[in-house]
Amino acid sequence: MIVKERTFPKDIELLQTIERRLSDRHPQMGVVKDQLKYSLSGYKGELALNFPLSFLPNHY
C-alpha cells in the first residue's frame, strides 16, 4: 500500500476565505456555507478512515 500524507484541501481553504470576505447578507453566502459544510464533512470522513487503515500491516 502506498502511504501518502493527507494535506488540507485547497478548495476548502478557498471556501473558508470566501466565507470570511463575504458579508452575511450576500445572496451567495448560503451556497458558500453549504459547499463548505459538505467539503469539510468529506474531508473529516477521509481523516476518520485513517484510523481503521492504521491497523493494516505495512507489507502484505
N, C-alpha and C positions, 0 to 999 in steps of 0.2 A: 504494500500500500504506500502511496506517495503522500507524505505528510507535509502540508503547507501551512504557514502561519495565516490565520484569518485576520484580515485587516478591516478597518471600519470602512463601509462603502461610501464612495464619493457622492452617490445620488442622495444618500441620507444627509450628508454634510451640506449639500446644496439645498435640500428642502428645509433644513434647520436654519440656514442663513436666510432663505426667502421668508420663512415664518417670522424671524426676528425683525426683518426690514419692512414687512407689510403692516399696514395699520389694521386694527381689529375690524374695522368697518369695510375693508376692501372686499369687493364681490368674489374674488377668487380665494379668500382666506380659508373658507370651508373646504375647498378642493385640496388646497395645500396641506391642511391639517389631516384630512383623511388619507391622502397619499403618504404622508409622513408616518401616520399611525400604522398603516399596512406594511410599509417598508421596515419600520422598526420591529414589528411583530415577526416578520420573516427573518430578520437578522437575529433576533433573540432565539427563534426556533433553531437556526443554524448553530448558534452558540450552545443551546441545550443538547444538540446532537453530539457535541464533543465529548460529553461525559460518558455515554454508553460506548462510544467508539474507543475511549481510552482503555477499556478492558480487553480489546482485541490484541493478540500478540503482534509484535513488530514484524516478525517474519512468519511466513506461512509454513 
